[in-house]
Structures are given as structure tokens and as C-alpha cells.
Amino acid sequence: MITALVLAAGLSRRMGTNKLLLRFKERTVLAQVVSVLQDCPLDEIIVVIGHERDRVKDSISRHITQRGGLRFVYNPNYAGGDMLSSIQAGLAALHNDSRCEAALVALGDQPQIEQRIAEQVIAAHEPGKVIIPSFNRHGGHPILIDRACWPDVLALPIGASLRDVWRAHPSWLRYVKVDTETVLRDMDTPDEYRRLVSPNA
């Protein structure tokens, strides 16, 4: 059993508005991410919410056909602005479910996520490993974290990052080469959003 954790709790400070609720094609940015993941071989999708959580949940219900295995987890520490707290909230929600073998961590602000790339990362799953898609020797998202690695992630203190775990356990990391730079593209600023929605502008 593999579960996706979609990180959707942040404040979008640099965007100036909630970037997850901006339009992307016929959906919102976040709904596009969830829609792609729904077609992947996942047993469950957890959307980790925080800032404007009711609006974020409503955007999913309006743009996504509800299927089994989609739920929301609230990150009470979202205002800290770091990705780690949302990952920890998602992993904590899975911790007691022994059926879950790994968590696919996806960014809610990465609407160009591709099903085939997510499936490539999922297919590379190995016990005790963290699978990271790599384009031109740069690691991107989504990443797959095996259950055996979760305790070290959950034990990280406030202000730490996943890189602290990676530095402590470099043997855990397995990079999977991919053929697209979309694994590197998220969006934090208005200019980055414009480039995503109008790449030829």
C-alpha cells in the first residue's frame, strides 16, 4: 500500500494570494495535482491542509470527482511556513496503519506533475530507500519515502529539513533519472505562475 501526501498547507507569502487556488487549465493548481495522482497506482491520497483550509477543501470538492481513498489532514503548525511540518503531519496520520509501505510526497504547487513520472517513482520503490526523480542531476518531486525512513523524519525538530536526514543517511537515497524538467517546477511567485500558464508569453 502506497499513499500520496499532497502538501497544501502553506501561506503562499511570495505569491501574495493562495497559489493553490489559482487557475490551471480547467481546474485549480491543487486540484490539477490531485487529479493526476488519482490516476496513479496509489491506495490513498492525503491532502495536508493548513492555511485557508476550508477554501482549499472546497476547491477540491468543486473540481475533483470524489473517489475512495481521498482525505484531508490538518497541519496545526502550517504558519511556520516550512514543508517539513506538513510532511510530518501526513506521516503521523499514517504511522498507525501498518499496511502503508511508503509515502509519495507531492507538492501542491506543482501542477505540471506528470502521471508517468509519478508512476516511475512509485515503481522504483525499495524497502529502506528514498526515491528521488532527477533531471540533469537535480533532484525534484514527487519523492517516495519508504516506511523504514519515517521515524527519522518524524523525529526532526522545528527548523530542520529533510536534507538533515539525507545527510545522515546518504545510503537511503536512490535517484531515478527522468526525461522532463517538470519535476523541478513548482511556483512561488507571480512570475513563476505566469510562466507555467503561458510558457510562450
N, C-alpha and C positions, 0 to 999 in steps of 0.2 A: 504494500500500500504506500503510495506516494501522494503527499499533499502539497499544494501550492500555497505559499504565503505571499499575498499581494500587499505591498507596503503602500498604505494610503492614508497616513495619519498626519503628515507634516503640515506646516503653516504656510508654505509657499511664499516665504518672505520676499525672495528676489523677483518673483513673478508679479507681486502686487495684488493678486487675486488667486482664488483657489484654482491652481493649474489643472487639477484632476477633473474639474467640471467644464473646462474649455472644450470647444467642439473639435472633433477629429473625425473626418468623413461623416457618416450619418449618426455617430454616437458622441459621447464624451470621451476624453482621453482615457479615463479609468475604465469605462465600460468597454472600450476597444481592447484593452489589455485582458480583461476578464473574458470577453468573448473569444479571443484567440485561445486562451488557456482551457476554455470549456471543450475545445475540440482536441485537446491533448490527452494522452493516456494517464489521467490523474484520477484519484479516488475522491478527492475533496479539494475545494478551493476555499481558503480563508482570506478574507479581506480585512487587514488590520487597519482600523479607523481611529481617529482622534479629533483633529480639527474639523469643525463643521460636520460632525458625524451624521447628523440627520439628513443634511443635504447630500452627503456622499452616498448614504444608503438609498436615498430616494432616486439618485441618478442611476444607480444600478437597477432598481426595480423598474424604472421607466424605459431603460434601453437594453435590458438583458432578459431573455426568456429564462425564467426560473427553472432550474433543473435540480435534481437531488445533489447534495454534496457541496452546496454553496452557503457559507455562513460568515458572520462578522465577529471579530474580536476587538474589543476596545483597548487601546493603549493609554493608560492614565498618565503616562509620562511624555506624551507627544510634544508638549510645549518646549521640551528640552531641545527639540529640533534635530536629534540625531537618529540615524537609521537603526542603530543597534537596539534601542529600546523597543522599536516595533518588531524587530526580529525576535527579541526575547519574549515579547508578549505572545507572538504567534507560536513559538516553540513551547512556551509554558502551557498554552492551550492544548498542545498535542502530547505533552510529556506523559500523561497517564494512559494514552492509547498505545498499547504495545504493538498494535497491528501496523502502525506507521513506521516505515523503514527509513524514509528520507523526506526532507522538505525542499521544495523548489522555491527559492526566494526570487520573486519578480518585482520589478519596480512599477508602481502605479503610474509613473510619469514617463513610461517608455512605450508609447502607442505603436511604434513600428516593430514591436516584438513579432517574431515570425514563428508560426506553428512548427515548421520543420526544424528550426534551430532549438526550440524548447524540447522537441522530441529527441533531437540528437543528444542534448544534455541529459535528459532522463534515461536514454538508452545506455549511457556511459556509466550509470550508477555502479559503484563498487562499495562493499562494506568498509567502513572506516575512512572513506575518501570524501573530499570536497571537489566537485566537478565544476570547472570554470570555463566558459567559452572564451576563446582567444582569437582575436583578429589582428594580424600584423604584430603579434607578440604583446598585445594589450588585452588584459582581461576585462570581461564585461559581465552582463547579466542576460538571462537568469542564471543563478548558480544553484547547484544541488548539494545539500549538506546531509551526509549520512547521519543516522541517529546516534552512532557512537561518538560523534563530534559535538553533539548538543550540550552535554554538561559543561564543557569548556566555554562555549558561547554564553550559556546562561549564567556562568559564574563571573563574567566580565563586569567590572564596576562601571559606574556612571563616568562618562568621559572617555571610555575606551572605545575600540573599534574592532571589527572582525580581523583587521590586519594584525592585531596583537596575537590572536590565536594562530593566524597563518605563520607569523614569525616564530612562534613557539613550536609549531608542528609542521614544518615545511614538507615533510613526507606525506602529509594528508592531501596535498594539493595535486590535482591532475587537470592539466589544461587540455581542452579539446579544441582543435583548430576548426574555425568556421570560415565561410566564404563571404561574409557580409559584415559591414561595419555597424549594422543596426544594433548589435549587442552593446555598442559603446554609446548609443544615442539616447540620452534622456533629455529633459527640458526643464531648465530652472529660471530662464529669463524670457521676456517678451521676444527678443531677437531669436532665441533658440526655438521658440514656439512658431514664429513666422517662417523660419527655415524648414521646419517639419511639415507645415501645412501648405507652404508654397515654395518647394525646393528650387524652382526655376526663377523665382522672383528676384 
